[in-house]
């Protein structure tokens, strides 16, 4: 994911990897939007998040895409995605703090 700081297997890592790949190809996907929502925190953790060519707000775009597919089930699904990216960031923070001398 990041050649300087490789990431191990963590909850939500699959979403982050896919989102970063999509952003590197300038694709607006659910995973790309999710990574952009978490971008400030991810960047603080050393992950290089590409700057997209499309404007925000990314939260609204992600929710609209999910709502288009799932209708009334969008809220739960959206919240689940947010929980997974937060879990990823927390796990990475924990891993980084444990590796400090």
N, C-alpha and C positions, 0 to 999 in steps of 0.2 A: 504494500500500500504506500509506504513511504520508505524509500531506500535508506534513509538515515535512521529512522526509528521503526524497524519492522514490528508489526503488531501480531501478537499471538492469537490464539483462538479465544474469543470473548463473545459475550452475548451481543447480538446486533452487528457483529463484525461483517457479516454477509451483506447487510444493507449498506454499510459504509463503503465496503469495497466496490459494490455495484454502483453506488452513487458517484464515487470518485471516477470510476471508469466512464460512466455516462457523461459526467461533467467534462472530462478530458476530450470527449467527442462532441461537446456542445449539445447534448441531448437533454431535453426537459422531460425527465421521467419522475415517477414517485420517489425513487431512491435519491436521485439528484436533488430534488427539492428538499427532501428530508435532511440530506447532508448540508444543504445551504441554510436550513433553519438552525442547525447545530454548528455552523461554520465558526463563529467566534470562539466557542469553547474548544472545538477540534483544533483550531489554529493555535490556541494557547497550549495545547497538548503536543504540538509539533507536527501535526498533520497538514500537509500542503493541500489546501482546498482551492481548486481553480476558481477564478472569478468568472461568473457566467456572462454571456452576452445578452441574457434576458433579465428584465427588471423584476424586483419583488413587488409586493410582499409574498414571500415563498410559502408562508403558512396558509394564506388564502388560496393560492394556486393548488397546493397539495390537497387541501380539503375539497376544493371544487372538483378536482380530478376523481377523488375517491367517491364523492357524492354522486357524480355522474354514473359511476359503475354500481354503487351499492345503495343508493337512495338513503332510506332511514338508518341503515347500518353504518353509515359513514362515520358518525361520531365515535363509536366504539373502535372501529378499525384505525382511525386517525390517532386516537389516544394510545392505542397499542403500539403504533409505530413510534410515537414520541417517547413512550416508556422504554422501548428497545434502544433508541439512540441515546437516551439518558443513561441507561444501564451500561451501554458501551463506554460512554465517556467516564462514568464512575469507575468502571473496571480498569480502564486505562490509567486514570488518575491514581488508583490504588497500586497498580503495577509499577508505575513510575516512582511513586513515593517509597515503595518497598525496595527499589533498586538503588536508591540514593544511599551513599555511605553514612 
